[in-house]
């Protein structure tokens, strides 16, 4: 397909001239000690009585340094799920357009599409959980507006071959979203390094995995400045709350601790992979570049229930494409992983 050079042509026509809600903190914000009587806030200081920065300026500045992405190319969301929803709403016309995904993959792409009355096309990954860009490009139609690629992929754990993703970016007329929720555990570099080369590339990352902040709900979106401007127009004005911004900034100022935790997870992932091979009913362990292992067992439903009975919760992926009798084990602490192995050894 011949690619369009104008992002505006890809935006839903009814949203191209949309005016964003102008919040009080859009109109005026200051680091100085001001008397704010503009936003109908409670004036008594609870540390949370003021609305948060709608554009998360301090947080984005720190993310920019760590991720090497200019602040003008960053949008933050209430988890990556909000970003997925915003992207679908921005580019896809309800009851008309579709997105394309590669099962087995993250389930929220389909949920967000369904919620927005957007159809979904699927091109299944092969037995090695790799995608075929040529097949995807053939499947894509003029109404396919977004392709979602999860790499490292969930639930398989592998990275998708870079040349295949590049082929999609270079030849697809719409938006290619590379979901890098697990990139901090992978050996490959982020696709965010290519943002200046490809206007139709969007990269998502998260604070939920390597940064250990799943509870604050914070997702990162790196994209062309034009896409960022449109996303800022349609997002809720205060979508990232004050506590989330505070905790994320504190975590980003402790990157040494984060790096240690990542290294421990990588060490434990390797150790767990070796130990699982000694479990008689484990049939195959898929290679992983994430903080989990996908494991084929003799009978997934039985083994899952046995783990639950032993107070260990794993994820049963048996119903997912190419995942028959597969369980997904998140890498826990060294103590948790040892407890897991000891438990699995004694399951009949």
N, C-alpha and C positions, 0 to 999 in steps of 0.2 A: 504494500500500500504506500501511496505517496503521503508523506507526513505534512500536517499543517504547521506553519510557523507561528500562528497566532493562538495563544492560550485562550483569548477572549472568544474565539470561534468554537471552542470546546465547552465553554460554560453554558449552562441552561439559558436559553434566550431571555426568559422572564427574570433571571437573576443578574443579568449583565449590568443593569443600571440601578440595582438595588441600593438603597441608602441604609447604612448601618444605624442601629440605635445609638444615639449619642448619650452616653452616661455622664454623670457628674464628674467622674475622674477622667473622662475624655476631654471635657471642657477645661478642667483646671486640676493640676496636681503639683505638689511642691514638696521638697525636702525640708523647707523652712517650717518653723512653728507658726502655723496659720490657724485662724479661727474659721472652721468649716461649718457654714450654715446653709449649704447648697443642696445636700443630698438626703435630707430628712432622716439622718441617722440619730441614734440615741447619743447625746453629747457626753455622757458619763463614761470615763475610760475603763473599759473592761479588757483592753488589749485587742479586742476583736470588734469593737463597736463601729469601726470604719470599714467601708468597702475596700476590697483588695485592689491592687494595681491591675487593671483589666488587660494589660499587655505584658505583665510579669517581667518588667525591664531588668531588675537586678538578677533574677534567675536566668533569664535568657543570656545576659552578659557572661555569666559563669559557664553556662552550657556552651556558649560560643567558643570560649577558651579551651574547654576540655574536648569538645567534639570537633573543633576546627571548622565550624560552620558559622558564617556571619549571622548576626542577630536578625538581619532583614530577611533571612531565609528560614526563620524558625517560627512555628506556631505550636502552642502548647494546648493540650486538651485534658478533659476529665477522663483520664485513661486513654489508651489508644482506641478504645471502642468509640469514644466521641469523635475522634478524628476520622475513623472509618465512616461513621454516619455522616459527618460533615462533607467528606469527599463525595460520597454517593449523592447526597442532596445537591451539591454544587454542580456536578457534571451530568447527572442522569435525570431524564424526564420520566415521571411516574407513568406506568402503563405503556411505555414506549421503548425505553432503553434497557440495556442489560449490562451486567458485569461478567467477567470471565475469571474462574478460579481453577485450581489444580488439586483436587482431592487425592488423598486425604490431607486436609489442611485445617487451619483455624476456622472454627465454626461461625464466628461473628460476622464474617463477610456475608454469608448467606442470610443470617438473621437481620442484619442492617438492610440488606437488599429487600427482603420480604417486608420489613417495616415501612419501607419507602415505595412499595409497589413497583419494584424493579426486578426484572427477570434475571435469572442466573444461568450462564453457560458453564459447562464443566468439561475440562480435558484432564482425564485421570493421569496421575504420575505413573511411570512404569514400575516394574518390580524392584528397581533400585531406588525408587522414590525420586526419579529425575523427570523433568519436563522436556517435552519436545516442542521447541519454539515454532517450527514449521507447521505442526498440527494446530497449534494455538492460533497462529495467524490465519490459517484456512478457516478455522471455526469462527473467528471474529467477523462480525458483520458491521454494516454502517451504523447500527444501533448499539454496538459494543463500545462503551465509553471508558471503562476502567478495567485493567487487568491487575489482579492482586497476586503477588508472588511472595510466599513466606519462606525466608531463608536466613538462618537455619529454619527448617520446616518443623512445624508442630502438626502431627505427633511423631514424625519419623526421626527428627534430630539432625538430619544431614543438611549441608548447604547445597543449594541448587547450583549447577554448573554455571559459572560466570558468563561464558560465551552465549549460552542459551538465553539468559536474562538480557544480555546486551542486544541480542538479535531482536528481542521483543521491543526494547526501548527504541532501537534504531528503525524499526519497520512498522510499528503499530502507530496508527494515526491518533489514538487517544492517549490516556494517562496510564502509565505503568507505576504501580505502587509496590515497592519492595519493603516488606514488613520484616524488620530486623530486630524483633523483640529479644532474640538470643545472641545477637552479634558479639556481645562482650565475652562470650565463651568460645567464640570461633577463631580459627586461625586466619581466615580471609579478612581483608579490609572492607570497610563499609562502602556501599554505593554512594554515600553522601559526598565522596570525593569527586563524583562525576556530575554534580548538580549544575555546575557552570557550563557543562558541555551539552546537556540534554534538558530542554525546557519541560518536557513531558514526564520527567522522572520525579517521583515523590518517594521519600524514604521515611519510614516510621521506626522509632525506637521507644523504649519505655523505661520507667524507673521501677517497674514491678519485679524484675528478675535480678540482674546483677547488683542493682543498687539497693535491693532489699526493702523497697517501699511500696509493696503491693497495696497496703492499706491506705495510702494517701491518694491513690488514683491519679497518676500523672503520666501522660503520653507525650512524646515529642514527634513533631512532623517537620521534616526538612524539605524545602521545595523552592522552585522558582519564585522570585519576588512577586510576580503577578498573581500566582496561585495563592501565596501568603496573604496578599491584600484582599482577595476575594474571601478567603477563609475567615479573616478577621472581620469582614462585613457580616457574615452569616452566623458566626458563633455567638452564644450568649455573652453578654458584656462582662460578667464576672464568673466565667466558667471554671477558673482555677482559684480556689479559696486561699485565704491568708495562711492557714495552718499548713496546707500543702506546699505553698511557696516557701514558707519558713523551713519546714523539714527537708525539702529537696535541696535548698541552698546549703543547709548544714551538712547534708550528706555529700554534696559536691565539694565541700571544703574538707572532706575526710577521704580523699581519693586513695590515700595510702592504705587505709583500712579496707576500702572496697577492693583494691587490688589484691590484698592478702586473702580476702574471702573468696574472690574469683579463683585464685591459685589453689586454695584448699578444695574448692568444688571440682576443679579440673583434676587434681590428684585423686580425689575420691571417686570421680567418674571412671578413671582408669582402673583403680583398685576394684571397684564394684563390678566392672565389666569382666575382670579376670575371675573374681570370686563366683559370679553367676554361672560361669562355664562349668563349675563343679556341681551345680544343682542338676540332678538326673532328668528332671522334667522340663528343663530349659532347653529349647530346641535351637534358638538362634538369637544373637544379640546384634542389633543393627548399629553400625558406626554412628557416633553422635558428635556434633559440634555445639551442642546445647547443654543445659544443666539437667538433663534427663536421659534415660536410656529406654528405647523401645525394645521389648523383649518378647519373642514368640515362645509360647509355652504349650504344653500338651492340651490343656483345657482351661481357657482363660476365665470362664465364669466360675468354675470350681476354685481355681487358685485365688481369684479375687475375693470370693466369699471366705476362704480360709484365712486370708490376710486380715480381713475385717474382724473375724472372730478373735484374732490375735492382737487387735487394736492397732493395726497398721493399715493405713488408707493409701492405696495406689489407684491408678486410673485404668479402667477397663476400656480398651480401644477396639474390642473384638468386632464391633459393628461397622467400623470405618473401612473404606476401600483399601484393599491390599494389607489389611491389618487383622486378618482372621487369627483368633487365639493369641492376640497380642495384649500385653500389659505395658503401661508406661510407668517407669519408676523415676520419680524426681530424686536428684542427689541431695541427701540430707547432710546433717553433721556427721563427723566420723563415728560418733556414738550411735546415732540413728541408723547409719548404714550397716554397722556391725550387728546391731539388733535385728535388722532386716535379714541379713544373711543367716544368722543363727536361727531365725524363725523359719526361713525357707528351707533350710537343711532338714528340719524336723517335720515338714509337711509330707504326709503319706500320699 
